Amino acid sequence: MSNQNSGDMDLEALDQMIEEITVDAYDDDEQLWAFRQAFEDDVLLPADGFVIGEPVSVTAVDYDGNERRGLTVKVRREDDSQYVVGLSEVVLPQSSIGARYIAAYRRWLNLDPYPDKSRKPSRGDKSHKAEGDDIDLSKAIELAVLSVKERTAQCRLLGNDRVITLRASRVGEVVPGSIVTVMPKKQWRYAGHPYLSGEIQSARIDVKALNLMPLRLTDMGMWDPKEEYWGEENEPIDEWAKPIIAYGPRPMLEMEQVLPGEDPDDPFNDPITKSNDLIDAGERTEAKKILRELCKTDLRCLDAHSHLGNFVFKHHPQDAIRHYEVGLRIGELFLGNDFIGVLPWGLTDNRPFLRCMHGYGLCLWRLGRFDEAERIFHRMLWLNPSDNQGIRFLIDDVKSKTAWEDRENE
């Protein structure tokens, strides 16, 4: 149910990998040689990686017989300078076989196999830049959109995580977290940064294709409907609440909140708060810039998606719904299809996901997609039965297919 359980299973898989790599090695020296051979056999080099947040190209893995030093790697920076570091200091793309081998090696060293999972992304984190041979200008290419301005979009190439700036006529119609298919025209570099011009042929929301690191779900005990307030003793129970009460106790969890640039020592000085303060001051352009930077740093910042949706909700629900949906689908991706738990509003890190869900449901309603809106609202009540967002006051109008405008005019 929670990521803690999946984490235990993952450690078991790493132990199995270690056993397979070292099966015929009987001391530390032999086992280090076995790890080196595994990298040589199975990991394709050069490979994009990071050392202390700095993008590098990993060109070789070696072992010189010094057990205290262990495995080392030769890396090359973007300025073509080269140096040698310990293999345990390198981070490779999470989906790669190399990342799994490094995790197994770190576990063999009695280190945390996934130290990057506990590190909060910084808004200063760097990315690998697309190279000239990454794109075939003769055929369409798919890009993951990280951030959108009026005429350009910061994008990531699917498959190798390298970034490039896209210039296209329809770029303003896409949202961070979407996948665009582009027919490229020209590729160039300016001030060391790669650019691509082309025509956007299509855009879709496909969060699985983004290959994001899972959001942690922390087990917070059991939620029991008997401990909730369902109205005065003599009042009838609302229809929406009856199946929730009848189902009985369920696991209560808190979803990890990703907020790049957050200051743990000053919880009221985070980027979302700064953005909201700028909106209140009438500085909407600067407020939106902060939200775009959050998405560019980490698409799992669900609050950035919900607040970008809020920017256009009033006048353009057809645009707002795409922002909300990206945040919703990213959160759903890590819940799984069989999730039956509760994500209470009272656990504050659950709020970004619930805000995305709320905005998405309201947009469905405004756009006349009543059946979909009803399903979303029912799901929200199951996830957060205390209903801090007031869904119980809306769901009857959605069921009766009352138009949004009619309700607003009541």
N, C-alpha and C positions, 0 to 999 in steps of 0.2 A: 504494500500500500504506500509506504513512504520511501523516499530515496535512501533512507538508512538501510532498508532491507536489500535494495538493489545494490547498494554500496558493498554490503557483506558478500553478495554473490559475485561482484566484480573482483573483490580481493581473492575469492576462491579461484576465479578464473586466472588471475595473475599468478597465484601459487602453482596452478596447474602448468602455466606457461614456463615458470621457473624450473619446475621439475622436468619438463620436456627438454629444455635447453641444457640443463646440467646433468642429465641422466647418466652420462658416462664420465663425469668429472668428479674427482674425489677430494680435492682441497681447493682453497680459494684461488690459487694460481690457475689451476685447470678450469675452474668455473669461469674465471674472467676471460680466459681464452675462448671458452664455449660461447660466452655472451658476444665477444668480438666476432666470432664466426657467424653467429646468428644474424648480426647486423649486416655483415658482408653478404650473406646469402639472400636475405629477405628485404632489406631496406634500400630503396633506390636513391642514390645520391648523384648530384647535389640535391638538397631539399631545403625549402624555406623553413626557417626556424627563428627563435628568439633567445637571446641571452640577456637577462635582467631587463627585459622589455625592449631591447634593441634588435631590430630586424637584421638577420644574418643569413648567409647561405652556408649550410653544413656540407662540407666537401669530402670529409673522410672521418672514419672512426678507427681508433687504434688502441693497442695495449703494448707497452714496452717492457712488461715484466715486473714493473714496480707495483706491488700489491697495494701499497698505501695510496698511490696516486690513482690506481684503477684505470678504467677506460677513459680515453680522452677523445676529443673531436677537434678537427681543424675547421675553422669558420672564416668566412670572408664577409667583411662589411660592405655597405653600398659604395664606399670610397675605394674599394678594392684592397684595403689593408687586410692582412690575415693574422690570426693568432690562434692559440691552442687553449682550450678550457676543458674542465671535467665534463664528461657526458651527463652527469646528474644535474648540471646547471642549464642544460639545453631544453627548450620547450618546442615541440613539433606540433603541427596541426592535430587536433584531438581525434580526428577520424582516421589518421594514418596508422599503418602498422608500426612505423617508427615510434610514434607516441606510446603505443602499447608496450613496445620493447623497452623504452626508457622507463615507463612506469614499473615494469617487471624488474628492471635493473635497480631502480631506486628502492623497491621493496626488498630486494636481495640485500641491499646495503642497510636495511632497517631505517629507511627514510620514508617520509610521506610520499606515496607513489604519484599523487596528483596535487602538488603544492599550488599550481596555478588555479585550481578550482576554488581555493579559499581566498585568493587574492582578489580584492575589489578592483575592477578596471579603473584606470585613471584617464581623465580626458586628455592627458598628454601622451597616452600610449601611441606608438608609431605602428605603421603597417608596411607590408611589402608592397612595392610599386610594380605595376604591370610592365613587362618588357616588350620590346618590339616584336618578338616571335611568339607572344602569347595569343595574338589575335590574327586570324585569317580573314583578310578584308574581302575575300571572295564569297563568304557565306555568313549567314546569320549567327549571332552569338547571344548567349543568355547572361544577364548580369543581375546581381542582387543589389537593389537600391538601398543605400545606407542613409543618404541625406539629400534633400531636394531644395534647390533655390529656384529663382524665376526662370533661368535659362540653362542651368546645369544641374547635374545630379552626381553626387559622389557614389560610386558603385564598386562592387567587388565581383571579380570573376568567379563563377561557379567552378569548383574543382581545385583551384589553387590559392584562393583567398587573397589574391593580389588586387590592389585598388587602382582605379582609374576614374577620371572625371569625364562624364558624358555630356556632350552638347547636342541637343536635339530639339526639334520644334515642339514636340508634345511632352516635353519633360515635366511641365507643370501639372500634368494630369496623373502622375504616378505618386505613390506615397512610400515612405521608408518601410522596408520590409517586404516590398513587392518584388516580383521577378519580371524583368522586361526582356523581350526578344528584340534585338536591334540588328538591322542591316547596316553594317559599318561602311563608312565612306573614306575617312582619313584618320590616321593615327599620328600623333606628334608629341613632343615633350617641350615644356616651357618652364624655365626656372627649376629644372630637375624633376618636374611632376608630369606624369603621362596624361594625355588627353585623347578622346575619341569623339569623332562626329559621326552621326548616322541618323537613320529613321527608325523610330520605335514602331514595330509592327504589332505588338500586343503586350499586354501586362496582365499578370495574374497574382493571386495570393496563394503561396505554396510554402508554408513555413518548414515543412520537412526538408525541402531543397536547400534551406538556409544552413542546415547542419550546425545548429546552435548547441552550446553546452547546456545540459539539463539544469533547470532551476531546482534547487533543493526544496524538498518538502519535509518540514520538521514535525515530528509527532508531538502533539500537545495534549495527549490523553484522549478520553472519550467524552463525546457530547451526548447528554441525556435529555430527551424532551421533557422528562418529568421535572427538570430543574428550570425550565423556561416559563415565562409568563405568557399565557394564551388568552388573557382576558379575565374579567371578574367571574367569580364562581358560578353565578346564576346565568351568565351570558352564554349563548350558543357558540361553539367553536366554528371559526371560519372554515369554509369548504376546502380551501387550499391547504390548510394546516392539518386536516384530519389524516391524510396518508403519511405525512411527515411524522406525526405523533405515533401513528400505528406502527411505523417501521421500527421504532425503538432507538436505542443508543447506536451511535456511529462514531468512527474515528474522527478526531478533530486535528486539523493540521494547519501549519502556517507556511505559505509560499515565500520563497526567497524573493526579496525585493532588490533588484539591481538598480543602483543609482550612482553612476560614475561621477566622481568629484565630490561625493558626500564627505563631510567632515564629522567623524564620529564624536568629536569633542564639542561640536556645536550643531545639534540636531535641527535648529531653526534657521540654519544658514546653508541649506542645501540648494542645488540648482533649480529644483522645481519651485521651491519657495521664492527664490530670486526671480524666476520667470513670472510667477503670479504677482509679485510686487511690481514688476515692470509693467504688467498689464494694467494693474490698478493705477499706475502713474501715466498711463497712456502711451507707453513705449512698446507697442506691440511688435514692431520689427525686431527690437533687441530681445524681447521675450521669446519670439519664435526662433531666433538664432540659437538661444540656449537649448531649446528643445531639439533642434536639428543636430546640434553637437552631441547631445546625449544619445540620439539614435545612431549617429555615425560611430561613436565609441563602442556602443553595445546595443544591438537591436532588442535585447531582452529587457530594456528599460521600459516597462509597460506603462508607467505614468507619463512618459514622453508621448507615447502614442495616444493616450486618452486626452491629454491636454492639447495636442495638435488637432484632434477631433473637435475639441471644445471651441477652437478658434473659428471653425467654419460651420458649426452645428446649426446656428440660428438661421443662416441664409442659404446654406448649401449642404443639406443633409446627405445628398447623393455623394458628396466628397467626404464628409465627416465619417460616414459609415465605413469607408475603407481604412481610415486610421484606427478606428475602434476595432475593426475586425482583425487587423494584424496583431494588435495587442492581445485580443481574445484568443486567437488561434495559437499564438506563441505560448500562452499560459495553458491552454487545453492540451497542447502537445505533450507537456510534461505531467499532466494529470493522468493520461492514459484513458482508454475506452471503458475500463471497468471501475472507474473511480466512484466510490459511494460515500466519501467522507464529507465533512463539513469544513468550510473555510470562513470562519466568523469574521465579521467586520471589526469586532473588538480586538482581533490580532492585526495590528496596523499594517503589517507587510502584505496582508491579503487584499488591501484596499485598491492598489493599482489594477489588479486583475478584475475585481468587482466593478470598478469604474469603467473599464473597457467594455465589460459585459452590459452594463447599464446603458452606456452610450449607444452600443450596437443595437440593443433592443428598442430604444427610443427611435433610432433612425429607421429601423424596420417598420415600426408603427407609422411614422411620418410618411414613409414611402408606400404605405398601403399593403405591406406584406404581413398581414395580421396573423396568419398561422405560424409563421416563423417567429414573430415577436412573442406570441403566446408561449411557444416552446422555450424561448430564451428566458422569459420572465418566470416560468415554472422552475426552470433550472436554477435561477438565482435564488428563489425561495428555498429550494432544497439545499443549496450550498450555504446559504446564510439565513436560517429560519428566523433570526431576530429581526430581519428585514429593516435594517437601518436606512435603506435607500427608498423605502416607501412603495415597493412594488405591489403590495397588497391593495393599494388604493388605485392602481392602474389596470390591473389584470382583467377586471370585469369589463371595462371599456374595450379592451383589446379583444376579449372573447366575443363581445357583441358587435365587433367590427365598427365601432364608433370612430369616425375619421378624427385624426389629430386636430384638425382645425375646428371641428365641431366641439370637441372637448375644451379647447382653448377658449371658445366663445361662450361657454356655459357661465 
